Amino acid sequence: MASQTSNLPRKEPAIKDLVAEIARALVDHPEGVQVRTVKGSHVTVLELKTHPEDLGKVIGREGRTAKAIRTILGAAGVKLHKRVTLEILED
């Protein structure tokens, strides 16, 4: 039986894919969604870029949508024993 730690590297791309799928579901231009991973020793930063017209849809009113995505990332990060944050980038 494989230990749970052997699965950790496979889960990080799944988190990246999760953020990309959530963003694609929210925007009008799903082809413009890009997620890049920047790994640090204690923090993994996911950088999300969208089509300029869709930026507001990903952020939401008063940042509620972005906060919800960050909450999901926080919960997933606990399982990985790693801190995962989201940065939404403008062009």
ZADREN-170203 format. One line per 10 residues: number of its first residue (from 1); their letters; for each residue x, y, z of C-alpha. Coordinates in steps of 0.02 Angstrom, whole numbers, plus 50000, padded with zeros to 5 digits. Example, Ala and Ser with C-alpha at 12.3 -4.5 7.8 and 13.67 -1.06 7.14 Angstrom:
% ZADREN-170203
1	as	50615:49775:50390  50684:49947:50357 .
END
This chain:
% ZADREN-170203
1	masqtsnlpr	50000:50000:50000  50073:50167:49948  50092:50302:50078  49992:50462:50063  50149:50569:50045  50189:50485:49879  50031:50563:49806  50074:50742:49856  50164:50795:49696  50017:50735:49592 .
11	kepaikdlva	49892:50841:49689  49973:51010:49658  49934:51006:49471  49756:50956:49518  49739:51116:49619  49803:51217:49471  49677:51129:49358  49538:51161:49485  49572:51348:49485  49577:51350:49295 .
21	eiaralvdhp	49411:51257:49281  49326:51371:49407  49389:51524:49314  49336:51455:49145  49161:51424:49213  49146:51606:49268  49213:51701:49117  49150:51742:48943  49319:51705:48862  49375:51536:48934 .
31	egvqvrtvkg	49517:51524:48809  49597:51675:48894  49616:51588:49063  49795:51549:49113  49856:51482:49280  50041:51480:49322  50119:51399:49476  50260:51484:49570  50330:51369:49704  50419:51429:49858 .
41	shvtvlelkt	50485:51337:50009  50329:51370:50114  50203:51444:49992  50140:51396:49820  50069:51546:49726  49946:51519:49586  49943:51665:49465  49779:51681:49371  49767:51783:49211  49607:51810:49114 .
51	hpedlgkvig	49547:51909:48965  49540:52093:49021  49351:52098:49001  49332:51949:49120  49436:52015:49264  49283:52078:49358  49194:51911:49341  49338:51820:49426  49353:51949:49564  49166:51969:49593 .
61	regrtakair	49074:52102:49690  49182:52167:49830  49302:52023:49795  49181:51888:49852  49216:51768:49709  49405:51786:49728  49387:51759:49916  49286:51600:49886  49418:51531:49768  49553:51573:49897 .
71	tilgaagvkl	49453:51482:50031  49449:51325:49924  49636:51340:49896  49666:51358:50082  49569:51200:50118  49662:51104:49983  49827:51171:50049  49792:51102:50222  49777:50929:50146  49945:50953:50058 .
81	hkrvtleile	50027:51027:50214  50072:51178:50107  50007:51355:50097  49928:51395:49929  49880:51572:49881  49798:51649:49729  49852:51807:49640  49740:51877:49505  49847:51970:49379  49800:52112:49263 .
91	d	49879:52133:49093 .
END
